[in-house]
Amino acid sequence: MSATRIPSRLRRLNKVQKISVAGVSALGVAALTFSLVPSNAEAEIAPQAAAATAPVAFTSAAGSAQARTVQKSLIEQHSTAEQLVKAADAAKAKAEAEARARAAKAEAAAEAKEKAAEAKEKAAKAKADAKKRDSEAANRSTARKPVYANNLDGWIREAMSIMKKEGIPGSYSGIHRNIMRESSGNRWAINNWDINARNGVPSKGLLQVIQPTFDRYHVEGTKKDLYDPVANIVAACNYAADRYGSMDNVDSAY
């Protein structure tokens, strides 16, 4: 059989198949399946193919809409998933930042507490050291405090140490000379015969001082006793400094 003598049935079938292929190209698998239906009744093939075209087209349009819906749903799901991931990442980052902040705060608090303890310890040590230095200084001062003999020499020297602090002039020789003239070094000496005695205020002590003069020129830190040798010398030298410039300038009754 040659190609030029193809039966009309096959020619018609090819035409139907062409229509079916076109439908497949435009509409998909549903039209293809339908186009391959056997051609038992050649007169019914064309109408059936034409009738199948509209449902397939409808099905294709519905499929496209459904695909778009699915695509849209997938996009929305993807977007939602991205948002969830971003939210989870943000929450994780926030939690980590808060944890770091708490750790930094705790570390700062611990460091501050440690520094406070160190400062307290240093203050306590400084206080203890100062107390120790004061105690040592007091001990040195006590150790260095001179001890004067309980005699004329010791009395004069002790009186002169007080006079030096108070700015009262007078030398050892000047004081000693006047003591020897006034009382011969007797701390209990008393004059009951001169004008002062007749006036009821006799001169007393090493430098023969009357009570009113002693009271006026008494120096704080010495005993308020006219017969006390150190208090007597200091008050007498204070009086002599006020009236004569110094006990060294006194060579007679004063």
MOZIVEN-V772008 format. One record per residue. N is the residue number from 1. NEAR is the number of other ideal C-beta (glycine too) atoms within 12 Angstrom. D_LAST is the distance of its C-alpha to the last C-alpha in Angstrom with 1 decimal. Layout:
# MOZIVEN-V772008
n = (N;N)
near = (NEAR;NEAR)
d_last = (D_LAST;D_LAST)
This chain:
# MOZIVEN-V772008
n = (1;2;3;4;5;6;7;8;9;10;11;12;13;14;15;16;17;18;19;20;21;22;23;24;25;26;27;28;29;30;31;32;33;34;35;36;37;38;39;40;41;42;43;44;45;46;47;48;49;50;51;52;53;54;55;56;57;58;59;60;61;62;63;64;65;66;67;68;69;70;71;72;73;74;75;76;77;78;79;80;81;82;83;84;85;86;87;88;89;90;91;92;93;94;95;96;97;98;99;100;101;102;103;104;105;106;107;108;109;110;111;112;113;114;115;116;117;118;119;120;121;122;123;124;125;126;127;128;129;130;131;132;133;134;135;136;137;138;139;140;141;142;143;144;145;146;147;148;149;150;151;152;153;154;155;156;157;158;159;160;161;162;163;164;165;166;167;168;169;170;171;172;173;174;175;176;177;178;179;180;181;182;183;184;185;186;187;188;189;190;191;192;193;194;195;196;197;198;199;200;201;202;203;204;205;206;207;208;209;210;211;212;213;214;215;216;217;218;219;220;221;222;223;224;225;226;227;228;229;230;231;232;233;234;235;236;237;238;239;240;241;242;243;244;245;246;247;248;249;250;251;252;253;254)
near = (7;6;8;7;9;14;15;13;16;17;17;21;25;18;22;32;24;17;29;33;19;21;31;24;16;21;29;23;18;25;32;23;17;30;33;21;20;13;25;11;15;20;13;17;28;22;14;24;32;22;18;30;26;18;20;30;22;17;23;24;18;17;21;17;14;14;15;14;14;14;15;14;14;14;14;14;14;14;14;14;14;14;14;14;14;14;14;14;14;14;14;14;14;14;14;14;14;14;14;14;14;14;14;14;14;14;14;14;14;14;14;14;14;14;14;14;14;14;14;14;14;14;14;14;14;14;14;14;14;14;14;14;14;14;14;14;14;14;13;12;12;12;11;10;12;14;12;20;13;14;15;27;19;21;35;37;26;32;42;29;25;30;35;18;15;22;15;31;22;38;23;25;15;32;39;28;22;37;34;19;21;33;28;17;26;21;30;18;25;25;24;16;10;18;14;22;17;12;14;13;22;24;33;34;37;40;50;40;44;30;26;19;27;34;18;16;32;29;31;14;18;30;22;19;21;35;28;30;38;37;34;47;51;44;45;48;48;34;32;34;27;21;17;21;17;26;41;23;20;29;15;12;17;28)
d_last = (181.8;180.5;177.4;179.5;181.2;178.2;179.3;178.3;176.6;174.2;173.7;172.8;170.5;168.7;168.2;166.7;164.5;163.3;162.3;160.6;158.7;157.5;156.3;154.6;152.8;151.6;151.3;150.7;152.0;153.5;156.0;156.9;157.8;159.9;161.8;163.0;165.1;168.6;171.3;173.9;174.9;174.7;175.3;172.1;169.7;168.9;168.3;166.1;164.1;163.6;162.7;160.1;158.4;156.8;155.2;153.9;152.4;150.8;149.7;148.1;146.3;145.0;144.0;142.1;140.3;139.6;138.3;136.1;134.9;134.2;132.6;130.4;129.5;128.7;126.5;124.8;124.3;123.0;120.6;119.5;119.0;116.9;114.8;114.4;113.4;111.0;109.5;109.3;107.6;105.2;104.4;103.9;101.6;99.6;99.3;98.2;95.7;94.3;94.2;92.3;89.9;89.3;88.8;86.3;84.5;84.3;83.2;80.5;79.3;79.3;77.3;74.8;74.4;73.9;71.3;69.5;69.6;68.2;65.5;64.6;64.6;62.4;59.9;59.8;59.3;56.6;54.8;55.2;54.0;50.9;50.2;50.7;48.3;45.7;46.2;46.0;42.9;41.3;42.4;41.1;37.7;37.7;38.8;36.2;33.3;31.3;31.1;27.8;27.9;26.5;24.2;20.8;22.4;24.0;20.9;18.9;22.1;22.8;19.3;19.8;23.2;22.0;19.3;22.2;24.3;21.8;20.8;17.2;16.3;15.1;17.1;18.1;17.1;13.6;13.1;15.1;13.4;9.9;12.1;14.1;11.4;10.0;13.5;16.1;17.2;18.2;18.0;19.0;16.4;15.5;13.9;16.6;16.0;12.7;12.8;12.0;15.0;17.0;16.6;17.9;15.0;13.8;11.1;13.3;14.2;13.4;9.7;9.5;9.4;11.1;14.5;14.3;11.4;13.4;16.6;15.6;14.4;16.9;19.2;22.9;24.6;22.1;22.7;21.4;20.3;16.8;18.2;19.7;18.1;18.8;17.8;14.4;13.7;15.1;13.3;9.7;11.0;12.6;9.6;7.9;11.5;11.9;9.2;9.1;12.4;11.7;9.7;11.9;10.2;7.0;8.2;6.1;3.8;0.0)
